[in-house]
Amino acid sequence: MSDLSAFPITSRWPAQHPDRLQLYSLPTPNGVKVSIALEELGIPYEPHTINIGQNETWTPEFLSLNPNGKIPAIIDPNGPGGKPLALFESGAILLYLAEKTGKLLPSDPALRYETIQWVFFQMAAVGPMFGQLGYFNKFAGREIEDKRPLERYRAESQRLLGVLETRLTGRQWIMGDEYTIADISLLGWVRNLIGFYEARELVSFDSLVHVPAWLERGLARPAVQRGLDIPKRP
């Protein structure tokens, strides 16, 4: 039986199965990256719902795991050398899980780095730009009379979709025939952009060919369907 008592977060969100990987998350575009990966990989894990609407990420217990106060975060009781490993940042977690299992990441060194570059593309560009568009299109930002910020993020989001459209031309997945963590990192964000953020028409999503087909293929995967709803919303 693993002892996770050294991690203060377990005092607020106790582990019922401390021998399993502990996931602290919510089904946001960043959160579902990890739940989808865990479902695809078949790693036993225990999800804990972190209510960001109640600012639970800013509690001392959560900050002890991620000082940046963002979901998702994990504790793997079976980390490197058999010791528990705490980890935050969804891209880092995806890379860790892929390397831990030898799946969802090509073994060929060149293809491995090519995959990682697309994960970084999502982390550095797609997530921040789509998120800002969502803010200015749907949330408090829509009340701002000056529409230049909205237009700036609309144009950049549309450009990024064009990058993906070009990449997916002649490819089933980001890396061709192989479904990888690059796809997992992007699926939730593209889905969120045209769904929850209500920006489908704004970014002319239906003028694209390859991105919508890729999104449909991804969302049809059973592990993706399960992961999109884990942990349960409060």
BAPA-69369 format. One record per atom (N, C-alpha, C, CB): residue in three letters; x, y, z. Coordinates in steps of 0.001 Angstrom, whole numbers, padded with zeros to 6 digits, always signed. Atoms other than C-alpha are relative to their C-alpha. Glycine has a CB too. Layout:
N
ALAXYZ...
***
This chain:
234
MET+000839-001194+000000MET+000000+000000+000000MET+000878+001250+000000MET-000951+000002+001222SER-000786-001227+000099SER+001411+003367-001068SER-000402+000986+001088SER-000170+000639-001384ASP+000253-001028-001010ASP+001721+006108+001538ASP+000180+001366-000654ASP+000955-000164+001237LEU-000041-001308+000633LEU+000840+009517+000091LEU-000183+001126+001013LEU-001065+000091-001072SER+000244-000985-001056SER+000558+011301+003441SER+000988+001166-000032SER+000063-000674+001351ALA-000976-001077+000091ALA+003650+013373+002642ALA-000486+001129-000907ALA+001326-000540-000509PHE+000537-001002+000907PHE+001557+015270+000080PHE-001203+000668+000656PHE-000390-000632-001362PRO+001090-000682-000719PRO-000631+017896+001825PRO-001332-000019-000725PRO+000381+001415+000258ILE+001250-000026+000737ILE-003204+017786-000973ILE-000903-001173+000369ILE+000276-000008-001487THR+000798+001179-000342THR-004301+014331+000192THR-000782+000178+001298THR+000897-001213+000111SER+000786-000258-001208SER-005564+015811+003462SER-001354+000608-000350SER+000767+000931+000949ARG+001257-000615+000452ARG-008231+017735+001545ARG-000741-000909-000972ARG+000274+001360-000663TRP+000580+000954+000951TRP-008795+015182-001228TRP+000647-001359+000269TRP+000223+000461-001504PRO-000626+001271-000405PRO-008032+011818+000431PRO-000007-001029-001131PRO-000721-000577+001221ALA-000096+001078+000980ALA-006894+008940-001734ALA-000677-001251+000543ALA+001475-000293-000357GLN+000643+001265-000360GLN-009255+006004-001510GLN+000798-001190-000517GLN-001428-000048-000549HIS-000835+001052+000595HIS-006865+004005-003683HIS+001408+000571-000193HIS-000602-000511-001374PRO-001312-000659+000072PRO-003370+005328-002872PRO+001015-000714-000884PRO+000565+000128+001371ASP-000898+000709+000897ASP-001760+002683-005058ASP-000213+000411-001453ASP-000190-001496+000148ARG+000291-000463+001354ARG-003328+004326-008132ARG+000483+001428-000199ARG-001500-000094-000289LEU-000349-001373+000329LEU-002273+007479-009910LEU-001143+000919+000408LEU+000313+000147-001508GLN+001003-000952-000471GLN-004087+010433-008369GLN-000074+001182-000970GLN+000332+000489+001440LEU+000229-001095+000940LEU-005602+012972-010781LEU-000841+001077+000666LEU-000690-000510-001289TYR+000711-001144-000567TYR-006660+016414-009565TYR-000345+000924-001163TYR+000864+000747+001103SER+000313-000623+001269SER-008612+018038-012326SER-001463+000411-000089SER+000341-000933-001130LEU+001360-000348+000376LEU-011831+019237-013961LEU-000037-000127-001523LEU-000416+001466+000503PRO+000033+000187+001458PRO-013041+018553-017527PRO-000008+001303-000796PRO-001209-000801-000371THR-000264-001168+000836THR-011688+021754-019071THR+000876-000457-001170THR+000695+001159+000824PRO-000879+000435+001101PRO-009665+021727-022334PRO+001368-000475+000463PRO+000182+001124-000979ASN-001273+000487-000525ASN-006474+021373-020296ASN-000186-001248+000848ASN+000682+001084+000819GLY+000223+001141-000880GLY-007931+018959-017759GLY-000230-001293-000747GLY-001162+000266+000888VAL+000347+001246+000693VAL-009289+016473-020285VAL+001175-000597-000752VAL-001135+000242-000961LYS-001177+000592+000629LYS-005886+016055-021892LYS+000488-001198+000809LYS+001124+001045-000141VAL-000558+001049-000850VAL-004780+013992-018928VAL-000989-001141+000192VAL+000404+000573+001354SER+000985+001080-000173SER-008027+012083-018356SER-000133-000827-001277SER-001375+000581+000397ILE+000050+000746+001260ILE-008169+011164-022054ILE+001231-000895-000132ILE-000095+000967-001205ALA-001223+000800+000102ALA-004542+010015-022005ALA-000051-001201+000936ALA+001229+000859+000317LEU+000084+001105-000963LEU-005138+007918-018878LEU-000980-001063-000480LEU-000423+000520+001385GLU+000965+000959+000539GLU-008192+006329-020484GLU+000576-000738-001200GLU-001296+000710-000395GLU-000618+000649+001167GLU-006305+005635-023712GLU+001055-001009+000433GLU+000632+001050-000934LEU-001121+000842-000436LEU-003380+004125-021819LEU-000427-001127+000931LEU+001038+000847+000690GLY+000473+001032-000915GLY-005464+002091-019375GLY+000732-000017+001321GLY+000121-001330-000640ILE-000703-000086-001287ILE-003477+003303-016360ILE-001036+000130+001114ILE+001000+001211+000023PRO+000934-000161-001124PRO-005389+002761-013085PRO+000213+001358+000688PRO+000179-001158+001026TYR-000139-001316-000632TYR-006125+006164-011582TYR-001252+000340+000785TYR+000279+001088-001053GLU+001101-000475-000819GLU-008326+007933-009083GLU-000185+001498-000241GLU+000257-000297+001507PRO+000200-001422+000279PRO-009848+011256-010183PRO-000591+000748+001189PRO-000901+000169-001202HIS+000530-000881-001026HIS-010515+014098-007763HIS-000480+001291-000669HIS+001074+000295+001097THR+000558-001213+000589THR-012802+016956-008796THR+000492+001223+000746THR-001530-000046+000007ILE-000461-001267-000565ILE-011226+020360-008210ILE-000930+001090-000524ILE+001509+000297-000376ASN+001011-000991+000389ASN-013921+023031-008241ASN+000662+001365-000188ASN-001133+000087+001067ILE-000669-001278+000251ILE-012274+025997-009934ILE-000964+001165+000202ILE+000580+000034-001423GLY+000985-001043-000255GLY-015529+027944-009596GLY-000028+000429+001453GLY-001362-000470-000413GLN-000105-000312-001432GLN-015014+027799-005827GLN+001444+000309+000413GLN-000538-001168+000832ASN-001411-000383-000236ASN-011319+028742-006176ASN+000781-001053+000786ASN+000060+001326+000749GLU-000708+001049-000741GLU-010175+025373-004848GLU+001460-000148-000430GLU-000714-001324-000177THR-001410+000086+000410THR-006970+025636-006874THR+000877+000974+000767THR+000133+000265-001493TRP-000782-000979-000760TRP-005928+028536-004618TRP+000067-000341+001480TRP-000587+001385-000175THR-000110+000440-001389THR-006224+026562-001396THR+001441-000427+000278THR-000991-001167+000297PRO-001376+000418-000318PRO-002973+025788+000452PRO+000277-001438-000417PRO+000264+000155+001492GLU-000216+001415+000327GLU-003481+022080-000163GLU+000294-000174-001490GLU-001232-000842+000399PHE-000248+000154+001437PHE-003736+022426-003935PHE+001304+000682-000402PHE-001171+000576-000815LEU-001228-000720+000331LEU-000950+024994-004110LEU+001253-000763+000423LEU-000011+001366+000655SER-001144+000818-000390SER+001301+022518-002335SER+000399-000959-001115SER-000314-000782+001273LEU-000274+000895+001122LEU+001001+020359-005458LEU+000349+000795-001252LEU-001205-000908-000270ASN-000295-000874+001125ASN+000912+023101-008082ASN+000010+001449+000467ASN-001026-000199-001136PRO-000093-001383-000484PRO+002171+026510-006936PRO-000563+001010-000978PRO+001429+000345+000294ASN+000597-000895+000997ASN+000747+027990-010146ASN-001526+000018+000095ASN+000427-000422-001409GLY+001426-000039-000254GLY-002782+027187-008964GLY-000873-000343-001182GLY-000362+001319+000479LYS+000787+000401+001171LYS-004015+025496-012146LYS-000162-001516-000036LYS+000668+000498-001302ILE+000160+001434+000277ILE-005481+022101-012990ILE+000477-000254-001429ILE-001503-000467+000193PRO-000024+001194-000835PRO-004578+019410-013895PRO+001355-000165+000689PRO-000320-001240-000838ALA-001234+000412-000661ALA-002001+017944-011561ALA-000158-001460+000391ALA+000317+000898+001251ILE+000056+001420-000352ILE-001127+014375-010629ILE+001003-000319+001092ILE+000265-000875-001230ILE-001001+000684-000808ILE+000626+012262-008052ILE+000029-001437-000476ILE-000313+000098+001542ASP-000158+001399+000399ASP+001954+008991-009397ASP+000740-000721+001118ASP+000769-000129-001368PRO-000678+000707-001098PRO+002689+006657-006451PRO+001102-000924-000492PRO-001005-000800+000801ASN-001006+000891+000588ASN+004761+004540-008832ASN+000836+000773-001015ASN-000672-001233-000673GLY-000813-000832+000868GLY+007027+007198-010265GLY+001371-000593-000263GLY+000148+001361+000594PRO-001354+000498+000285PRO+010665+006892-011367PRO+000669-000562+001249PRO+000862+001116-000588GLY-000659+000651-001122GLY+012600+004531-009148GLY-000962-000546+001030GLY+000929+000950+000654GLY+001004+000514-000925GLY+009345+003371-007564GLY-000432+000984+001063GLY+000513-001214+000656LYS+000353-001021-000983LYS+008993+006644-005655LYS-001136+000866-000527LYS+001224+000871+000346PRO+001096-000871+000447PRO+005924+008920-005747PRO+000538+001234-000728PRO-000866+000431+001200LEU-000365-001175+000781LEU+006109+011724-008297LEU-001201+000928-000104LEU+000507-000402-001407ALA+001023-001019+000173ALA+004049+014935-008187ALA+000350+000811-001245ALA-000112+000919+001268LEU-000263-000669+001267LEU+003639+016721-011494LEU-001175+000895-000371LEU+000269-001027-001115PHE+001039-000862+000554PHE+001725+019679-012913PHE+000420+000444-001394PHE-000260+001228+000919GLU-000078-000403+001402GLU+001359+021283-016385GLU-000404-001178-000887GLU+001434+000494-000358SER+000600+001101+000770SER-000755+019204-018751SER+000945-000548-001064SER-001289+000468-000660GLY-000931+000500+001009GLY+001893+019013-021485GLY+001076-000877+000600GLY+000638+001150-000736ALA-001013+000805-000681ALA+004501+017740-019050ALA-000576-001334+000444ALA+000567+000754+001204ILE+000643+001242-000443ILE+002032+015180-017712ILE-000212-000938-001186ILE-001351+000302+000695LEU+000169+000834+001194LEU+001211+013953-021232LEU+001312-000665-000387LEU-000532+000838-001173LEU-001303+000548+000373LEU+004899+013508-021991LEU+000443-001062+001002LEU+001051+001119-000089TYR-000366+000968-001029TYR+005490+011731-018685TYR-000754-001310-000177TYR-000269+000574+001386LEU+000815+001216+000133LEU+002600+009287-019181LEU+000382-000784-001250LEU-001495+000357-000043ALA-000390+000678+001237ALA+003655+008545-022755ALA+001337-000719+000169ALA+000084+001004-001158GLU-001312+000628-000187GLU+007258+007865-021757GLU-000053-001112+001040GLU+001034+001046+000414LYS+000142+001036-001038LYS+006192+005868-018704LYS-000507-001309-000599LYS-000958+000476+001112THR+000645+001182+000565THR+004132+003473-020837THR+000586-000432-001341THR-001466+000259-000163GLY-000502+000310+001334GLY+005963+003618-024153GLY-001084+000047-001059GLY+000643-001355-000003LYS+001122-000101+000945LYS+002699+004523-025897LYS-000321+001466-000270LYS-001255-000735+000548LEU+000476-001328+000406LEU+001184+007542-027675LEU+001132+000969-000329LEU-000856+000590+001092LEU-001155-000803+000371LEU+004665+008793-028569LEU+000934-000883-000826LEU+000730+000580+001267PRO-000853+000852+000841PRO+006789+007460-031459PRO+001339-000318+000664PRO+000246+000673-001344SER-001296+000400-000554SER+009919+005562-030486SER+001162+000553-000806SER+000098-001511+000062ASP-001040-000593+000835ASP+011897+006955-033403ASP+000330+001402+000519ASP-000449+000055-001491PRO-000350-001286-000620PRO+013852+009944-031997PRO-000483+001216-000775PRO+001481+000090+000163ALA+000418-001156+000797ALA+013085+012300-034882ALA-001509+000195+000078ALA+000436-000169-001463LEU+001459-000097-000076LEU+009378+011498-034852LEU-000457+000360+001410LEU-000645-001319-000438ARG+000324-000342-001385ARG+009353+011747-031068ARG+000053+001515+000195ARG+000971-000705+000978TYR-000123-001444-000167TYR+010619+015323-031169TYR-001007+000754-000867TYR+001417+000449-000339GLU+001014-000624+000848GLU+008262+016152-034026GLU-001351+000005+000710GLU-000107-000734-001353THR+001248+000079-000770THR+005358+014997-031862THR+000012+001021+001127THR-000205-001423+000570ILE-000111-000931-001125ILE+006599+017013-028889ILE-000150+001435-000474ILE+001343-000180+000719GLN+000119-001373+000479GLN+006826+020142-031031GLN-001466+000395-000186GLN+000764+000170-001316TRP+001418-000312+000181TRP+003092+019884-031795TRP-000714+000118+001342TRP-000674-001072-000859VAL+000531-000207-001353VAL+002320+019473-028099VAL+000355+001407+000478VAL+000559-001071+000989PHE-000424-001348-000386PHE+004332+022643-027479PHE-000777+001060-000780PHE+001510+000175-000232PHE+000816-000899+000822PHE+002437+024324-030331PHE-001362+000223+000663PHE-000182-000577-001433GLN+001284-000152-000694GLN-000787+023631-028462GLN+000174+000808+001278GLN-000611-001378+000323MET-000202-000665-001281MET+000620+024776-025135MET+000307+001494-000172MET+001131-000678+000763ALA-000476-001368+000155ALA+002228+027963-026433ALA-000932+000880-000813ALA+001342-000009-000635ALA+000790-000804+000930ALA-000256+029060-029107ALA-001492-000291+000070ALA+000482-000228-001399VAL+001426+000325+000098VAL-003555+027207-029391VAL-000742+000268+001305VAL-000178-001456-000397GLY+000683-000192-001280GLY-004465+027158-025697GLY-000160+001468+000372GLY+000751-000714+001093PRO+000115-001413-000376PRO-003643+030796-024908PRO-000883+000818-000950PRO+001374+000617+000054MET+000763-000804+000960MET-005159+032208-028123MET-001479-000371+000002MET+000574-000170-001405PHE+001405+000426-000048PHE-008344+030116-028075PHE-000640+000456+001308PHE-000116-001541-000149GLY+000535-000412-001292GLY-008766+030906-024386GLY-000336+001481+000028GLY+000988-000323+001100GLN+000273-001432+000046GLN-008509+034642-024998GLN-001200+000298-000900GLN+001238+000763-000493LEU+001171-000192+000863LEU-010995+034423-027856LEU-001275-000351+000757LEU+000117-000859-001281GLY+001157+000372-000800GLY-013382+032609-025530GLY-000366+001072+001001GLY+000257-001295+000716TYR+000257-001062-000989TYR-013002+035349-022931TYR-000687+001198-000642TYR+001315+000447+000664PHE+000545-001192+000634PHE-013718+038182-025345PHE-001281-000271-000787PHE+001031+000600-000911ASN+001205+000319+000768ASN-016449+036328-027241ASN-001172-000407+000875ASN+000294-001101-000978LYS+001092+000564-000798LYS-018429+034683-024438LYS-000085+000542+001411LYS+000141-001471+000064PHE+000003-000347-001419PHE-017400+035891-021000PHE+000088+001516+000205PHE+001162-000697+000717ALA+000033-001410-000376ALA-016728+039257-019341ALA+000548+000919-001081ALA+000775+000205+001265GLY-000599-000823+001039GLY-014655+040482-022251GLY-000973+000482-001058GLY+001082-000751-000653ARG+000962-000404+001025ARG-017702+040690-024499ARG-000641+001344+000330ARG-001080-001066-000159GLU+000580-001276-000404GLU-018831+043736-022494GLU+000901+001182-000347GLU-000280-000010+001488ILE-000936-001071+000359ILE-015777+045707-023612ILE-000414+000599-001345ILE+001470-000536-000060GLU+000474-000648+001226GLU-016859+048225-026217GLU+001031-000065-001122GLU-000356+001450+000282ASP-001068+000070+001000ASP-013515+048239-028005ASP+000146-001449-000464ASP+001354+000541+000579LYS-000002+001373+000511LYS-013674+045132-030229LYS+001336-000401-000623LYS-001101-000165-001021ARG-001307+000369+000561ARG-010030+045228-031286ARG+000617-001219+000676ARG+000952+001167+000111PRO-000531+001240-000595PRO-008995+042603-028691PRO-000703-001253-000545PRO-000147+000048+001530LEU+000729+001139+000551LEU-011750+040264-029904LEU+000475-000310-001411LEU-001507+000274+000002GLU-000424+000208+001379GLU-010695+040762-033508GLU+001426-000544-000044GLU-000097+001312-000798ARG-001374+000490-000020ARG-007051+040203-032636ARG+000042-001505+000276ARG+000820+000755+001056TYR-000019+001417-000352TYR-007747+036843-031006TYR-000807-000839-000974TYR-000530-000197+001401ARG+000718+000721+001046ARG-010300+035861-033647ARG+000927-000297-001170ARG-001219+000805-000475ALA-000887+000165+001138ALA-007765+036424-036410ALA+001115-001003+000298ALA+000596+001343-000397GLU-001082+000919-000349GLU-005014+034576-034560GLU-000509-001426+000158GLU+000685+000451+001285SER+000582+001337-000130SER-007290+031641-033694SER-000297-000589-001372SER-001284+000047+000848GLN+000280+000475+001351GLN-008366+031409-037307GLN+001295-000380-000716GLN-000759+001071-000801ARG-001292+000332+000594ARG-004727+031468-038395ARG+000527-001328+000513ARG+001009+001099+000284LEU-000469+001255-000595LEU-003862+028654-035978LEU-000785-001191-000528LEU-000109+000059+001524LEU+000790+001066+000620LEU-006723+026568-037327LEU+000508-000285-001409LEU-001495+000382-000038GLY-000577+000190+001325GLY-005202+027135-040745GLY+001298-000798+000046GLY+000247+001340-000654VAL-001221+000795-000180VAL-001882+025773-039491VAL-000352-001475+000168VAL+000807+000503+001224LEU+000435+001381-000190LEU-003685+022643-038310LEU-000581-000578-001280LEU-001026-000084+001123GLU+000589+000467+001260GLU-005614+022405-041585GLU+001089-000449-000968GLU-000856+001109-000642THR-001118+000359+000877THR-002363+022400-043522THR+000698-001262+000483THR+001003+001150-000084ARG-000686+001167-000555ARG-000744+019894-041184ARG-000785-001280-000244ARG+000236+000185+001492LEU+000841+001199+000106LEU-003681+017487-041441LEU-000322-000389-001442LEU-001288+000217+000753THR+000233+000352+001403THR-003813+017545-045236THR+000743-001293-000327THR+000458+001152-000948GLY-000597+001300+000320GLY-003217+013951-046261GLY+000371-000833+001202GLY+001204+000198-000824ARG-000301+000731-001230ARG-002940+012841-042636ARG-001275-000298+000769ARG+000975+000793+000877GLN+001119+000340-000864GLN-005386+011022-040390GLN+000128+000668+001354GLN-000101-001502+000170TRP-000299-000612-001287TRP-003735+012334-037240TRP+001150+000984-000172TRP+000348-001077+001062ILE-001064-001000+000090ILE-001195+015057-036460ILE+001308-000613-000486ILE+000213+000666+001352MET-001229+000683+000393MET+001622+012536-036900MET-000220-001031-001097MET+000616-000668+001197GLY+000250+000925+001102GLY+000077+010702-039846GLY-000968-001092+000399GLY+001298-000615-000478ASP+000863+001126-000350ASP-001296+007230-039169ASP-000012-000284+001493ASP+000438-001233-000742GLU-000141+000306-001423GLU-000233+007226-035513GLU-000650+001079+000866GLU+001481-000148+000367TYR+000678-000871-000962TYR-002523+008769-032894TYR+000924+000190+001201TYR-001387-000600+000440THR-001009-000284-001020THR-000353+010494-030289THR-000499+001039+001003THR+001294+000487-000657ILE+000320-001043-000973ILE-000287+012917-027384ILE-000177+001357-000679ILE+001095+000086+001066ALA+000240-001250+000721ALA-000197+015682-030003ALA-001487+000168-000278ALA+000799+000034-001318ASP+001444-000047+000242ASP-003777+014832-030965ASP-000754+000238+001301ASP-000481-001303-000661ILE+000683-000133-001291ILE-004819+014500-027333ILE+000100+001423+000522ILE+000589-000977+001025SER-000176-001361-000511SER-003396+017912-026504SER-000917+000994-000701SER+001448+000438-000159LEU+000742-000955+000823LEU-005399+019587-029278LEU-001505-000241-000052LEU+000536-000028-001381LEU+001412+000329+000198LEU-008743+017785-029391LEU-000933+000825+000877LEU-000225-001464+000271GLY+000887-000708-000916GLY-010277+019378-026304GLY-000077+001485-000287GLY+000449-000212+001413TRP-000016-001437+000286TRP-009231+022881-027332TRP-000803+000348-001240TRP+001424+000482-000169VAL+000772-000268+001212VAL-010673+022701-030839VAL-001481-000227+000273VAL+000480-000896-001170ARG+001397+000269-000378ARG-013858+021148-029469ARG-000570+001161+000805ARG-000104-001311+000814ASN+000472-001076-000864ASN-014120+023894-026860ASN-000218+001297-000785ASN+000994+000234+001136LEU+000085-001234+000776LEU-013530+026675-029367LEU-001330+000127-000730LEU+001139+000068-000995ILE+001221-000071+000814ILE-016488+025791-031556ILE-001247-000350+000797ILE+000113-000931-001194GLY+001131+000364-000837GLY-018690+024515-028726GLY-000198+000975+001125GLY+000181-001378+000553PHE+000181-000792-001214PHE-018378+026049-025291PHE+000281+001483-000220PHE+000897-000528+001094TYR-000343-001401+000251TYR-016742+029253-026582TYR-000882+000651-001064TYR+001446+000102-000417GLU+000990-000502+000965GLU-019438+029597-029289GLU+000648+000799-001126GLU-001034+000867+000712ALA-000753-000751+001009ALA-016891+030684-031897ALA+000043-000696-001353ALA+001407+000234+000483ARG-000029+000773+001248ARG-017681+028255-034718ARG-000100+000905-001237ARG-001144-001022-000011GLU+000174-000900+001141GLU-018961+030912-037126GLU+001068+001085-000004GLU-001395+000636+000025LEU-000968-001088-000124LEU-016544+033535-035840LEU+001328-000348-000664LEU+000227+000337+001469VAL-001286+000419+000577VAL-013507+031510-036983VAL-000183-000737-001321VAL+000756-000891+000985SER+000308+000658+001291SER-015220+030125-040123SER+000413-001470+000011SER+000712+000730-001163PHE-000433+001390-000169PHE-014736+026580-038851PHE-000503-000897-001121PHE-000479-000538+001335ASP+000588+000884+001005ASP-017037+025041-041451ASP+000586+000207-001386ASP-001486+000205-000053SER-000703-000163+001273SER-014872+026399-044257SER+001201-000938-000085SER+000453+001455-000179LEU-001106+000945-000039LEU-012202+023916-043167LEU-000472-001391-000415LEU+000624-000041+001404VAL+000317+001372+000426VAL-012050+020332-044408VAL+000647-001023+000925VAL+000463-000236-001449HIS-000755+001036-000697HIS-009365+018391-042589HIS-000119+000089+001524HIS+001451+000082-000396VAL+000121-000134-001453VAL-009657+019823-039061VAL-001337-000549+000500VAL+000151+001470+000411PRO+001262+000591-000472PRO-013397+019027-038711PRO-000019-001524-000095PRO-001159+000564-000794ALA-000024+001458+000139ALA-012810+015484-040007ALA+000874-000627+001078ALA+000508-000404-001396TRP-000889+000480-001072TRP-009907+015008-037586TRP-000701+000069+001348TRP+001304+000827+000041LEU+000708-000152-001268LEU-011998+016335-034694LEU-001077-001079+000144LEU-000629+001406+000102GLU+001043+001036-000044GLU-014833+013955-035569GLU+000595-001371+000280GLU-000779-000032-001319ARG-000667+001283-000257ARG-012440+010995-035670ARG+000437-000089+001453ARG+001216-000181-000931GLY-000479+000017-001375GLY-010955+011969-032336GLY-001121-000165+001005GLY+000757+001258+000295LEU+001122+000050-000942LEU-014271+012501-030577LEU-000743-001324-000052LEU-000963+001129-000280ALA+000651+001308+000116ALA-015471+009103-031810ALA+000731-001082+000785ALA-000094-000406-001458ARG-000751+000998-000753ARG-012780+007292-029823ARG-000632-000186+001380ARG+001488+000416+000130PRO+000635+000240-001305PRO-014306+005618-026728PRO+000764+000604+001167PRO-000151-001477+000226ALA-000790-000559-001108ALA-011427+006709-024485ALA-000150+001518+000065ALA+001489-000376-000153VAL+000201-001447+000028VAL-011891+010310-025595VAL-001367+000342+000581VAL+000129+000547-001443GLN+001348-000246-000515GLN-015618+010149-024897GLN-000056-000138+001511GLN-000994-000956-000641ARG-000028+000166-001457ARG-014947+008845-021399ARG+000784+001129+000653ARG+000613-001359+000380GLY-000879-000990-000599GLY-012119+011267-020694GLY-000593+001393+000032GLY+001288+000034-000733LEU+000602-001327+000054LEU-014180+014305-021652LEU-000932+000267+001175LEU-000757+000168-001293ASP+000937-000157-001123ASP-016400+013689-018621ASP+000630-000388+001336ASP-001248-000843-000239ILE-000714+000393-001216ILE-013709+012956-015996ILE+000946+001111+000399ILE+000772-001327-000203PRO+000923+000400-001061PRO-013695+014035-013236PRO-001396+000597-000228PRO+000546+000436+001374LYS+001344-000550+000097LYS-017409+014686-012837LYS+000002+001451+000460LYS-000994-000833+000834ARG+000116-001398-000428ARG-018268+018363-012644ARG-000782+000101+001318ARG-000692+000846-001098PRO+000689-000157-001283PRO-019393+019598-009217PRO-001448+000452-000199PRO+000749+001007+000885
***
